Structures are given as structure tokens and as C-alpha cells.
């Protein structure tokens, strides 16, 4: 089931109302059943895979905690990791590996291998709930979390429907104890949760989904588009993916909040970052902290020589690219961010040596440069193939500016309607959103309140009106469902 569907508009209030009607001791069963139903909307049989890993990790956690010998603890941890990564590798990376093996085989022997491809679909959100399950066994192994003895509560930790498909990737310390706590009805929780959900729906339905068709037109056949069209489409994709993914996180966090559960913040206006390190402290926070805690620090982190630290950073970001998808473009995207961060470290060393202070001008330049580095990397993230990405970069490099070129590009973005006025209006709406987002983000997370709350509700009434009038109510999945 997807958040931006009519089915969810029925599912969400029903589950939330039943949650408050039931006694505390039965709520976990309701949420687990609802989460199973939510997940089985996609490919029902795949819930067996999910429960298989849940059973393995549940017992692995208990065995790790109970074992006194370090080698045995590590053995149980490795068994859990192999089970999770093995399933992820088969479903997500097997055919990609075979593609590359066939290329090598053809180059060496003149023909591909005889190994057959797997004709299976990727389970929705497999990378997300795999990483969430692995964080549990890691935390138990490092003795930062007690093993959960109630199977139903552990299963709910992995399957909690708001963040099951696309995160945030939760840690057991944050969410497991909340399932054991009795949640009383609080008007503030319901209000704040619904407001954050509303802002998430606006990001997804009004901004991201209206942009989606424009980006698709330009990126589907980039060789047919002008450089200016592709440049504008690349900027639009940067906004689309942010609104799509952060919109999902807002809806997930808000849905959990209505029942009194607090999920971790996943986005913090990342496009105003002054450097790449700051960007990754604001973008997909649950994933970046996961890689930091469970990969970067264990392989040495920044406790080693700076040359080794840079290698560690590159390893993390390349693996982050692989996590996003079985495609060389994602690997290049991860490599670019690793390279950006390494160059940023070198730059900081030079600036520190020169004792150049920060000021408004340097901060503005840094934000501008960081944003465009991120946008450039998005080309590889969005393009279907490396060839397409190369075509797009080459076309953008030869962009011709002028009123005629701009009108042509806007006409392309009219999505076949040849309605220039509509396209200009959408661009104005998107521009207004980008200016308003930092403030609205604070309001949605209840970190910024007007003295007169009536003004806040007027703003959200306008947001609701915007969803009704300008929302795109088509069948467009969230981008991160493919991961």
C-alpha cells in the first residue's frame, strides 16, 4: 500500500481509531496485523521472506545476548548478517552481478556465461528493513540494546507500517521500548502528527508528482532534448527527489506520531548545507548515521591516518551507492559524494591553515557550490544508463541560453498539453515552495509556532487547498520504493 492512495485514506484512520479503542496489551497485535496487510498489498508472498529474516534475527539476538564467549557471539552475529545480506544480494544484486560477469565473459571468451538470470521482482523496501533488522543485532552485539524476548514486539519493530517500506531506518533503542509503553491519547500528538502528514502530502502530491512528468519527458530520451531542457530537468529532479523522499518521511513520522510513537528525524532542509559533510547530516539522516555507526567507525573511522580515513570514506560512499541500486550509475553517484567529501576535508585543512574566517559571503558561496555539486551527482542517480548520463552532461555543457530556448523548454515541460501558462504557474509554485520549506518544515515538526495559533491553521488550510486544487492524483510511487 502506498501513502498517496485512496486505500491508505481508509486504512490510516481505521487503524489509528482501533489503536486507541484497544487495550495496551492488544495494540501490538493490531499494529503487526495492520503492517502485514500494508506490506502484502504489493506482492503478498514476499511477506514470507520478511518473516524468515525476522525469525533468524530474533533468535540471533537472544543467542548473542546469552552467549558469554566472544567468538560465539561473533559467530551468531555473522550468521544474522549473512542471512540478511544474502537475501538482499540474491534479490537485488544477482542479475546485476550476472550482467557484469557476462560482459567479462564476452570480452575474454567471445560469448556470455551460461548462467541463467533470476526472473524475480525486488521486494518493496528490502534494503530498508534489512538495514533496520541488522541494526538490532549490531546493537545487541555491542551490548547497547537488550535482546527482545517477545517475538511479536520484535516483528513489529521490523514491520511497523509507517516506516516499513522507505524508512526512517530506526534503531532498537528508539522504537522498541515505545511498543512496550502504554500510549495515552493526546490531542497534541494527533494534531502534530496530522499536520506533519499534511505537509508531507503537499510535498509529494503537489510538488514531487507534478515535477515527475516533466523530468520523465527530459530524461527518457535525453538525446532528443536541448541542453537547457536537460539543465532545468536536472534542477527539477533535485527538488522532486527531495520532496518525494522527505514527503514520505513526513507522512511516516506523522502517522506514527498520531499514535504517540516518535520516529527519528530523517531530513533537515539539506539544500542549505554549506558543505557535503553537512549535507549528509541533513539528508537521509537515518541512513548516513547507519553507515557511520556500523561501517565507517568499525573500519577505523577518523581514528586512523588521514590517507586511510579518506579510503574509509570512499568505501562507505561507494557501498552507499550500491545500497541504492544495482546499477553502475548509483556506484558513480556514491563515488562522487565520497570524492566531494575528501576534497572538502582538504579544503578545510587549507582554510584552517590560512585562518580564513566564515562570513555571510563565504557561507552563501559554499551553499551555492554544495547545492550544485549535489545536483550534478543527481544526474547519475536519475539517468537510466551511464550513456544517458554522459549525453545529459554533454548537452548541459553546451547549453544555449535565450528567450527562444527557454520558451521551448517550458513548452516541453507542459507534458503534452502545450499549456505554457500552466507550466509557468507550476514553476512559480515550486519556487514558492523552496522559499517556504524551511519555515513550514519547522512548523510541521512543531519547532516553530506563531504566537497566534490561528495563523498556523490558516496556513495549513491553504496547504490543504493547494493539495485539492493542484495535487497530482495519479499512480506515482515514491522514488525510494525501488530501493
Secondary structure, DSSP 8 states (H G I E B T S, - for coil): --TTSHHHHHHHHHHHHHHHHS-HHHHHHHHHHHHHHHHHTT-GGGHHHHHHHHHHHHHHHHHHHH--SHHHHHHHHHHHHHHHHHHHIIIIIHHHHHHHHHHHHHHHHSS------------TTHHHHHHHHHHHHHHHHTTSS-----HHHHHHHHH-GGGTTT-----HHHHHHHHHS-----HHHHHHHHHHHHHHHIIIIIIIHHHHHHHHHHHHTGGGS-HHHHHHHHHHHHHHHHHHHHHHHHHHHHHHHTTT---------GGG-SSHHHHHTTSSHHHHHHHIIIIITTTTTTSS-HHHHHHHHHHHHHHHHHHH-SSHHHHHHHHHHHHHHHHHHHHHHHHHHHT----HHHHHHHHHHHHHHHHHHHHHHHSSSHHHHHHHHHHHHT---SHHHHHHHHHHTTTTS--HHHHHHHHHHHHHHHHHHHHHHHHHTTS---SSHHHHHHHHHHHHHHHHHH---S----GGGG-
